[in-house]
Every structure is written in structure tokens, then in C-alpha cells.
Amino acid sequence: AGRRNDGDWCGVFQIDGLEEKLARCRQSMEEVDLKLRREKLSPEGRKSLERERNLLMTKADNYGK
């Protein structure tokens, strides 16, 4: 029975870790979105930030599953 409780705790920590990663990912996406809206960027800079945003969105989707 002790092992089962340990496993439950492990699952809780895994969920907390994923929620933390998801929150950080969303915060990073917001920062990238702000840069895209507010800064004057070269076409290359804009493409780079858009790629970064897409990667973050993919990560967020994976964390949410």
C-alpha cells in the first residue's frame, strides 16, 4: 500500500511540473507576441519570432495533453 501512495504523489508532482512548464510556455508566448506587435523588426527577425511562437504553441499543446 505504501508504494501506491508514493506513486500517487509522483503523479501529483508530474502534474504540477507540467502545469509549471505550461505556464512558463504561455508567458514566453505572450512575450513573443508583444515583441511582434511593438517592435520594428526586419523580415528575418519577424520570421524568427514567428517560428519561436509556433514552437512554443506546439509545446503548450503537448503539455496540455
PDB file of N, CA, C and O in Angstrom:
ATOM      1  N   ALA A   1       0.833  -1.191   0.000  1.00  0.00           N
ATOM      2  CA  ALA A   1       0.000   0.000   0.000  1.00  0.00           C
ATOM      3  C   ALA A   1       0.871   1.246   0.000  1.00  0.00           C
ATOM      4  O   ALA A   1       0.508   2.262  -0.593  1.00  0.00           O
ATOM      5  N   GLY A   2       2.029   1.171   0.668  1.00  0.00           N
ATOM      6  CA  GLY A   2       2.918   2.327   0.720  1.00  0.00           C
ATOM      7  C   GLY A   2       3.403   2.740  -0.655  1.00  0.00           C
ATOM      8  O   GLY A   2       3.511   3.927  -0.960  1.00  0.00           O
ATOM      9  N   ARG A   3       3.692   1.752  -1.475  1.00  0.00           N
ATOM     10  CA  ARG A   3       4.154   2.056  -2.830  1.00  0.00           C
ATOM     11  C   ARG A   3       3.075   2.783  -3.630  1.00  0.00           C
ATOM     12  O   ARG A   3       3.368   3.686  -4.414  1.00  0.00           O
ATOM     13  N   ARG A   4       1.851   2.383  -3.424  1.00  0.00           N
ATOM     14  CA  ARG A   4       0.771   3.008  -4.179  1.00  0.00           C
ATOM     15  C   ARG A   4       0.663   4.490  -3.839  1.00  0.00           C
ATOM     16  O   ARG A   4       0.478   5.321  -4.728  1.00  0.00           O
ATOM     17  N   ASN A   5       0.777   4.819  -2.565  1.00  0.00           N
ATOM     18  CA  ASN A   5       0.738   6.223  -2.163  1.00  0.00           C
ATOM     19  C   ASN A   5       1.902   6.994  -2.764  1.00  0.00           C
ATOM     20  O   ASN A   5       1.740   8.132  -3.205  1.00  0.00           O
ATOM     21  N   ASP A   6       3.095   6.363  -2.781  1.00  0.00           N
ATOM     22  CA  ASP A   6       4.248   7.021  -3.385  1.00  0.00           C
ATOM     23  C   ASP A   6       3.975   7.313  -4.858  1.00  0.00           C
ATOM     24  O   ASP A   6       4.322   8.381  -5.360  1.00  0.00           O
ATOM     25  N   GLY A   7       3.362   6.374  -5.534  1.00  0.00           N
ATOM     26  CA  GLY A   7       3.032   6.572  -6.941  1.00  0.00           C
ATOM     27  C   GLY A   7       2.046   7.703  -7.132  1.00  0.00           C
ATOM     28  O   GLY A   7       2.160   8.477  -8.082  1.00  0.00           O
ATOM     29  N   ASP A   8       1.067   7.808  -6.227  1.00  0.00           N
ATOM     30  CA  ASP A   8       0.104   8.901  -6.306  1.00  0.00           C
ATOM     31  C   ASP A   8       0.817  10.239  -6.166  1.00  0.00           C
ATOM     32  O   ASP A   8       0.541  11.184  -6.905  1.00  0.00           O
ATOM     33  N   TRP A   9       1.744  10.308  -5.202  1.00  0.00           N
ATOM     34  CA  TRP A   9       2.489  11.559  -5.005  1.00  0.00           C
ATOM     35  C   TRP A   9       3.324  11.880  -6.229  1.00  0.00           C
ATOM     36  O   TRP A   9       3.415  13.037  -6.638  1.00  0.00           O
ATOM     37  N   CYS A  10       3.928  10.870  -6.810  1.00  0.00           N
ATOM     38  CA  CYS A  10       4.741  11.070  -8.007  1.00  0.00           C
ATOM     39  C   CYS A  10       3.874  11.658  -9.120  1.00  0.00           C
ATOM     40  O   CYS A  10       4.299  12.577  -9.820  1.00  0.00           O
ATOM     41  N   GLY A  11       2.682  11.137  -9.280  1.00  0.00           N
ATOM     42  CA  GLY A  11       1.766  11.651 -10.295  1.00  0.00           C
ATOM     43  C   GLY A  11       1.398  13.099 -10.051  1.00  0.00           C
ATOM     44  O   GLY A  11       1.298  13.887 -10.991  1.00  0.00           O
ATOM     45  N   VAL A  12       1.193  13.456  -8.778  1.00  0.00           N
ATOM     46  CA  VAL A  12       0.865  14.846  -8.432  1.00  0.00           C
ATOM     47  C   VAL A  12       2.020  15.760  -8.815  1.00  0.00           C
ATOM     48  O   VAL A  12       1.812  16.827  -9.392  1.00  0.00           O
ATOM     49  N   PHE A  13       3.253  15.331  -8.488  1.00  0.00           N
ATOM     50  CA  PHE A  13       4.413  16.156  -8.826  1.00  0.00           C
ATOM     51  C   PHE A  13       4.576  16.278 -10.336  1.00  0.00           C
ATOM     52  O   PHE A  13       4.961  17.337 -10.832  1.00  0.00           O
ATOM     53  N   GLN A  14       4.288  15.212 -11.069  1.00  0.00           N
ATOM     54  CA  GLN A  14       4.383  15.275 -12.529  1.00  0.00           C
ATOM     55  C   GLN A  14       3.375  16.272 -13.082  1.00  0.00           C
ATOM     56  O   GLN A  14       3.696  17.046 -13.983  1.00  0.00           O
ATOM     57  N   ILE A  15       2.162  16.258 -12.548  1.00  0.00           N
ATOM     58  CA  ILE A  15       1.128  17.189 -12.999  1.00  0.00           C
ATOM     59  C   ILE A  15       1.535  18.616 -12.666  1.00  0.00           C
ATOM     60  O   ILE A  15       1.418  19.507 -13.508  1.00  0.00           O
ATOM     61  N   ASP A  16       2.018  18.844 -11.431  1.00  0.00           N
ATOM     62  CA  ASP A  16       2.468  20.180 -11.044  1.00  0.00           C
ATOM     63  C   ASP A  16       3.589  20.652 -11.959  1.00  0.00           C
ATOM     64  O   ASP A  16       3.610  21.812 -12.369  1.00  0.00           O
ATOM     65  N   GLY A  17       4.520  19.758 -12.283  1.00  0.00           N
ATOM     66  CA  GLY A  17       5.626  20.114 -13.164  1.00  0.00           C
ATOM     67  C   GLY A  17       5.144  20.494 -14.553  1.00  0.00           C
ATOM     68  O   GLY A  17       5.643  21.450 -15.147  1.00  0.00           O
ATOM     69  N   LEU A  18       4.178  19.753 -15.071  1.00  0.00           N
ATOM     70  CA  LEU A  18       3.633  20.066 -16.390  1.00  0.00           C
ATOM     71  C   LEU A  18       2.891  21.391 -16.373  1.00  0.00           C
ATOM     72  O   LEU A  18       2.995  22.175 -17.316  1.00  0.00           O
ATOM     73  N   GLU A  19       2.141  21.645 -15.307  1.00  0.00           N
ATOM     74  CA  GLU A  19       1.415  22.909 -15.211  1.00  0.00           C
ATOM     75  C   GLU A  19       2.386  24.082 -15.157  1.00  0.00           C
ATOM     76  O   GLU A  19       2.142  25.132 -15.751  1.00  0.00           O
ATOM     77  N   GLU A  20       3.494  23.889 -14.436  1.00  0.00           N
ATOM     78  CA  GLU A  20       4.506  24.940 -14.351  1.00  0.00           C
ATOM     79  C   GLU A  20       5.143  25.177 -15.723  1.00  0.00           C
ATOM     80  O   GLU A  20       5.337  26.322 -16.130  1.00  0.00           O
ATOM     81  N   LYS A  21       5.466  24.095 -16.431  1.00  0.00           N
ATOM     82  CA  LYS A  21       6.048  24.230 -17.770  1.00  0.00           C
ATOM     83  C   LYS A  21       5.061  24.919 -18.709  1.00  0.00           C
ATOM     84  O   LYS A  21       5.447  25.771 -19.508  1.00  0.00           O
ATOM     85  N   LEU A  22       3.795  24.548 -18.609  1.00  0.00           N
ATOM     86  CA  LEU A  22       2.770  25.144 -19.458  1.00  0.00           C
ATOM     87  C   LEU A  22       2.644  26.635 -19.168  1.00  0.00           C
ATOM     88  O   LEU A  22       2.528  27.438 -20.093  1.00  0.00           O
ATOM     89  N   ALA A  23       2.665  27.010 -17.892  1.00  0.00           N
ATOM     90  CA  ALA A  23       2.567  28.421 -17.517  1.00  0.00           C
ATOM     91  C   ALA A  23       3.761  29.210 -18.055  1.00  0.00           C
ATOM     92  O   ALA A  23       3.593  30.313 -18.576  1.00  0.00           O
ATOM     93  N   ARG A  24       4.973  28.642 -17.928  1.00  0.00           N
ATOM     94  CA  ARG A  24       6.170  29.325 -18.449  1.00  0.00           C
ATOM     95  C   ARG A  24       6.100  29.453 -19.964  1.00  0.00           C
ATOM     96  O   ARG A  24       6.491  30.475 -20.528  1.00  0.00           O
ATOM     97  N   CYS A  25       5.609  28.426 -20.608  1.00  0.00           N
ATOM     98  CA  CYS A  25       5.485  28.422 -22.062  1.00  0.00           C
ATOM     99  C   CYS A  25       4.505  29.514 -22.506  1.00  0.00           C
ATOM    100  O   CYS A  25       4.777  30.254 -23.452  1.00  0.00           O
ATOM    101  N   ARG A  26       3.386  29.604 -21.829  1.00  0.00           N
ATOM    102  CA  ARG A  26       2.388  30.629 -22.168  1.00  0.00           C
ATOM    103  C   ARG A  26       2.939  32.031 -21.938  1.00  0.00           C
ATOM    104  O   ARG A  26       2.678  32.944 -22.721  1.00  0.00           O
ATOM    105  N   GLN A  27       3.705  32.197 -20.859  1.00  0.00           N
ATOM    106  CA  GLN A  27       4.308  33.500 -20.580  1.00  0.00           C
ATOM    107  C   GLN A  27       5.297  33.869 -21.691  1.00  0.00           C
ATOM    108  O   GLN A  27       5.334  35.014 -22.141  1.00  0.00           O
ATOM    109  N   SER A  28       6.083  32.906 -22.121  1.00  0.00           N
ATOM    110  CA  SER A  28       7.033  33.148 -23.213  1.00  0.00           C
ATOM    111  C   SER A  28       6.298  33.514 -24.497  1.00  0.00           C
ATOM    112  O   SER A  28       6.744  34.386 -25.243  1.00  0.00           O
ATOM    113  N   MET A  29       5.170  32.848 -24.757  1.00  0.00           N
ATOM    114  CA  MET A  29       4.381  33.164 -25.952  1.00  0.00           C
ATOM    115  C   MET A  29       3.871  34.599 -25.890  1.00  0.00           C
ATOM    116  O   MET A  29       3.880  35.306 -26.898  1.00  0.00           O
ATOM    117  N   GLU A  30       3.424  35.035 -24.706  1.00  0.00           N
ATOM    118  CA  GLU A  30       2.946  36.407 -24.549  1.00  0.00           C
ATOM    119  C   GLU A  30       4.066  37.403 -24.817  1.00  0.00           C
ATOM    120  O   GLU A  30       3.845  38.431 -25.455  1.00  0.00           O
ATOM    121  N   GLU A  31       5.274  37.101 -24.330  1.00  0.00           N
ATOM    122  CA  GLU A  31       6.413  37.982 -24.559  1.00  0.00           C
ATOM    123  C   GLU A  31       6.742  38.073 -26.043  1.00  0.00           C
ATOM    124  O   GLU A  31       7.021  39.159 -26.551  1.00  0.00           O
ATOM    125  N   VAL A  32       6.711  36.951 -26.737  1.00  0.00           N
ATOM    126  CA  VAL A  32       6.982  36.942 -28.180  1.00  0.00           C
ATOM    127  C   VAL A  32       5.901  37.729 -28.911  1.00  0.00           C
ATOM    128  O   VAL A  32       6.208  38.501 -29.819  1.00  0.00           O
ATOM    129  N   ASP A  33       4.642  37.544 -28.527  1.00  0.00           N
ATOM    130  CA  ASP A  33       3.545  38.281 -29.163  1.00  0.00           C
ATOM    131  C   ASP A  33       3.716  39.787 -28.978  1.00  0.00           C
ATOM    132  O   ASP A  33       3.484  40.559 -29.909  1.00  0.00           O
ATOM    133  N   LEU A  34       4.124  40.209 -27.772  1.00  0.00           N
ATOM    134  CA  LEU A  34       4.359  41.632 -27.528  1.00  0.00           C
ATOM    135  C   LEU A  34       5.459  42.170 -28.434  1.00  0.00           C
ATOM    136  O   LEU A  34       5.322  43.247 -29.016  1.00  0.00           O
ATOM    137  N   LYS A  35       6.546  41.420 -28.551  1.00  0.00           N
ATOM    138  CA  LYS A  35       7.644  41.849 -29.428  1.00  0.00           C
ATOM    139  C   LYS A  35       7.167  41.967 -30.869  1.00  0.00           C
ATOM    140  O   LYS A  35       7.519  42.915 -31.570  1.00  0.00           O
ATOM    141  N   LEU A  36       6.365  41.002 -31.306  1.00  0.00           N
ATOM    142  CA  LEU A  36       5.866  41.030 -32.683  1.00  0.00           C
ATOM    143  C   LEU A  36       4.984  42.253 -32.923  1.00  0.00           C
ATOM    144  O   LEU A  36       4.989  42.816 -34.018  1.00  0.00           O
ATOM    145  N   ARG A  37       4.232  42.663 -31.913  1.00  0.00           N
ATOM    146  CA  ARG A  37       3.323  43.799 -32.069  1.00  0.00           C
ATOM    147  C   ARG A  37       4.029  45.140 -31.916  1.00  0.00           C
ATOM    148  O   ARG A  37       3.720  46.087 -32.639  1.00  0.00           O
ATOM    149  N   ARG A  38       4.975  45.231 -30.980  1.00  0.00           N
ATOM    150  CA  ARG A  38       5.517  46.535 -30.601  1.00  0.00           C
ATOM    151  C   ARG A  38       6.829  46.910 -31.269  1.00  0.00           C
ATOM    152  O   ARG A  38       7.092  48.093 -31.485  1.00  0.00           O
ATOM    153  N   GLU A  39       7.644  45.941 -31.598  1.00  0.00           N
ATOM    154  CA  GLU A  39       8.974  46.254 -32.108  1.00  0.00           C
ATOM    155  C   GLU A  39       8.982  46.300 -33.627  1.00  0.00           C
ATOM    156  O   GLU A  39       8.266  45.563 -34.305  1.00  0.00           O
ATOM    157  N   LYS A  40       9.822  47.198 -34.132  1.00  0.00           N
ATOM    158  CA  LYS A  40      10.040  47.228 -35.581  1.00  0.00           C
ATOM    159  C   LYS A  40      11.085  46.173 -35.883  1.00  0.00           C
ATOM    160  O   LYS A  40      12.232  46.267 -35.444  1.00  0.00           O
ATOM    161  N   LEU A  41      10.677  45.178 -36.630  1.00  0.00           N
ATOM    162  CA  LEU A  41      11.552  44.035 -36.892  1.00  0.00           C
ATOM    163  C   LEU A  41      11.870  43.927 -38.372  1.00  0.00           C
ATOM    164  O   LEU A  41      11.068  44.296 -39.231  1.00  0.00           O
ATOM    165  N   SER A  42      13.050  43.416 -38.646  1.00  0.00           N
ATOM    166  CA  SER A  42      13.384  43.073 -40.026  1.00  0.00           C
ATOM    167  C   SER A  42      12.531  41.867 -40.408  1.00  0.00           C
ATOM    168  O   SER A  42      12.037  41.155 -39.534  1.00  0.00           O
ATOM    169  N   PRO A  43      12.357  41.637 -41.697  1.00  0.00           N
ATOM    170  CA  PRO A  43      11.596  40.442 -42.100  1.00  0.00           C
ATOM    171  C   PRO A  43      12.174  39.161 -41.497  1.00  0.00           C
ATOM    172  O   PRO A  43      11.433  38.261 -41.104  1.00  0.00           O
ATOM    173  N   GLU A  44      13.515  39.088 -41.428  1.00  0.00           N
ATOM    174  CA  GLU A  44      14.147  37.899 -40.854  1.00  0.00           C
ATOM    175  C   GLU A  44      13.850  37.790 -39.356  1.00  0.00           C
ATOM    176  O   GLU A  44      13.572  36.706 -38.844  1.00  0.00           O
ATOM    177  N   GLY A  45      13.914  38.931 -38.664  1.00  0.00           N
ATOM    178  CA  GLY A  45      13.626  38.940 -37.228  1.00  0.00           C
ATOM    179  C   GLY A  45      12.194  38.536 -36.940  1.00  0.00           C
ATOM    180  O   GLY A  45      11.920  37.792 -35.998  1.00  0.00           O
ATOM    181  N   ARG A  46      11.280  39.036 -37.765  1.00  0.00           N
ATOM    182  CA  ARG A  46       9.859  38.687 -37.604  1.00  0.00           C
ATOM    183  C   ARG A  46       9.647  37.194 -37.834  1.00  0.00           C
ATOM    184  O   ARG A  46       8.932  36.539 -37.076  1.00  0.00           O
ATOM    185  N   LYS A  47      10.276  36.657 -38.887  1.00  0.00           N
ATOM    186  CA  LYS A  47      10.140  35.221 -39.166  1.00  0.00           C
ATOM    187  C   LYS A  47      10.687  34.391 -38.016  1.00  0.00           C
ATOM    188  O   LYS A  47      10.098  33.380 -37.633  1.00  0.00           O
ATOM    189  N   SER A  48      11.814  34.821 -37.471  1.00  0.00           N
ATOM    190  CA  SER A  48      12.429  34.094 -36.362  1.00  0.00           C
ATOM    191  C   SER A  48      11.501  34.072 -35.151  1.00  0.00           C
ATOM    192  O   SER A  48      11.313  33.026 -34.529  1.00  0.00           O
ATOM    193  N   LEU A  49      10.919  35.229 -34.815  1.00  0.00           N
ATOM    194  CA  LEU A  49       9.993  35.280 -33.680  1.00  0.00           C
ATOM    195  C   LEU A  49       8.733  34.468 -33.953  1.00  0.00           C
ATOM    196  O   LEU A  49       8.201  33.826 -33.047  1.00  0.00           O
ATOM    197  N   GLU A  50       8.256  34.492 -35.180  1.00  0.00           N
ATOM    198  CA  GLU A  50       7.066  33.701 -35.510  1.00  0.00           C
ATOM    199  C   GLU A  50       7.353  32.209 -35.389  1.00  0.00           C
ATOM    200  O   GLU A  50       6.498  31.444 -34.942  1.00  0.00           O
ATOM    201  N   ARG A  51       8.558  31.794 -35.787  1.00  0.00           N
ATOM    202  CA  ARG A  51       8.940  30.382 -35.620  1.00  0.00           C
ATOM    203  C   ARG A  51       9.003  30.025 -34.140  1.00  0.00           C
ATOM    204  O   ARG A  51       8.542  28.962 -33.725  1.00  0.00           O
ATOM    205  N   GLU A  52       9.586  30.936 -33.346  1.00  0.00           N
ATOM    206  CA  GLU A  52       9.671  30.695 -31.903  1.00  0.00           C
ATOM    207  C   GLU A  52       8.277  30.573 -31.298  1.00  0.00           C
ATOM    208  O   GLU A  52       8.025  29.690 -30.478  1.00  0.00           O
ATOM    209  N   ARG A  53       7.371  31.462 -31.707  1.00  0.00           N
ATOM    210  CA  ARG A  53       5.997  31.414 -31.201  1.00  0.00           C
ATOM    211  C   ARG A  53       5.329  30.098 -31.587  1.00  0.00           C
ATOM    212  O   ARG A  53       4.628  29.498 -30.772  1.00  0.00           O
ATOM    213  N   ASN A  54       5.539  29.647 -32.815  1.00  0.00           N
ATOM    214  CA  ASN A  54       4.941  28.380 -33.255  1.00  0.00           C
ATOM    215  C   ASN A  54       5.480  27.202 -32.452  1.00  0.00           C
ATOM    216  O   ASN A  54       4.730  26.297 -32.087  1.00  0.00           O
ATOM    217  N   LEU A  55       6.789  27.217 -32.177  1.00  0.00           N
ATOM    218  CA  LEU A  55       7.369  26.153 -31.348  1.00  0.00           C
ATOM    219  C   LEU A  55       6.772  26.167 -29.945  1.00  0.00           C
ATOM    220  O   LEU A  55       6.461  25.116 -29.386  1.00  0.00           O
ATOM    221  N   LEU A  56       6.614  27.359 -29.380  1.00  0.00           N
ATOM    222  CA  LEU A  56       6.028  27.473 -28.042  1.00  0.00           C
ATOM    223  C   LEU A  56       4.583  26.989 -28.039  1.00  0.00           C
ATOM    224  O   LEU A  56       4.149  26.335 -27.092  1.00  0.00           O
ATOM    225  N   MET A  57       3.841  27.308 -29.091  1.00  0.00           N
ATOM    226  CA  MET A  57       2.450  26.854 -29.175  1.00  0.00           C
ATOM    227  C   MET A  57       2.394  25.335 -29.246  1.00  0.00           C
ATOM    228  O   MET A  57       1.526  24.715 -28.632  1.00  0.00           O
ATOM    229  N   THR A  58       3.311  24.736 -29.988  1.00  0.00           N
ATOM    230  CA  THR A  58       3.363  23.276 -30.082  1.00  0.00           C
ATOM    231  C   THR A  58       3.681  22.669 -28.725  1.00  0.00           C
ATOM    232  O   THR A  58       3.059  21.687 -28.318  1.00  0.00           O
ATOM    233  N   LYS A  59       4.652  23.255 -28.022  1.00  0.00           N
ATOM    234  CA  LYS A  59       4.994  22.762 -26.685  1.00  0.00           C
ATOM    235  C   LYS A  59       3.793  22.870 -25.758  1.00  0.00           C
ATOM    236  O   LYS A  59       3.490  21.932 -25.020  1.00  0.00           O
ATOM    237  N   ALA A  60       3.106  24.014 -25.791  1.00  0.00           N
ATOM    238  CA  ALA A  60       1.943  24.216 -24.924  1.00  0.00           C
ATOM    239  C   ALA A  60       0.874  23.175 -25.221  1.00  0.00           C
ATOM    240  O   ALA A  60       0.254  22.638 -24.303  1.00  0.00           O
ATOM    241  N   ASP A  61       0.656  22.890 -26.493  1.00  0.00           N
ATOM    242  CA  ASP A  61      -0.321  21.859 -26.869  1.00  0.00           C
ATOM    243  C   ASP A  61       0.082  20.500 -26.301  1.00  0.00           C
ATOM    244  O   ASP A  61      -0.757  19.759 -25.788  1.00  0.00           O
ATOM    245  N   ASN A  62       1.371  20.181 -26.398  1.00  0.00           N
ATOM    246  CA  ASN A  62       1.848  18.892 -25.887  1.00  0.00           C
ATOM    247  C   ASN A  62       1.732  18.810 -24.369  1.00  0.00           C
ATOM    248  O   ASN A  62       1.374  17.761 -23.834  1.00  0.00           O
ATOM    249  N   TYR A  63       2.032  19.907 -23.669  1.00  0.00           N
ATOM    250  CA  TYR A  63       1.915  19.911 -22.207  1.00  0.00           C
ATOM    251  C   TYR A  63       0.460  19.778 -21.785  1.00  0.00           C
ATOM    252  O   TYR A  63       0.161  19.172 -20.756  1.00  0.00           O
ATOM    253  N   GLY A  64      -0.445  20.345 -22.580  1.00  0.00           N
ATOM    254  CA  GLY A  64      -1.860  20.313 -22.242  1.00  0.00           C
ATOM    255  C   GLY A  64      -2.504  18.949 -22.425  1.00  0.00           C
ATOM    256  O   GLY A  64      -3.606  18.713 -21.929  1.00  0.00           O
ATOM    257  N   LYS A  65      -1.833  18.050 -23.130  1.00  0.00           N
ATOM    258  CA  LYS A  65      -2.427  16.727 -23.410  1.00  0.00           C
ATOM    259  C   LYS A  65      -2.309  15.785 -22.249  1.00  0.00           C
ATOM    260  O   LYS A  65      -2.760  14.643 -22.333  1.00  0.00           O
TER     261      LYS A  65
END
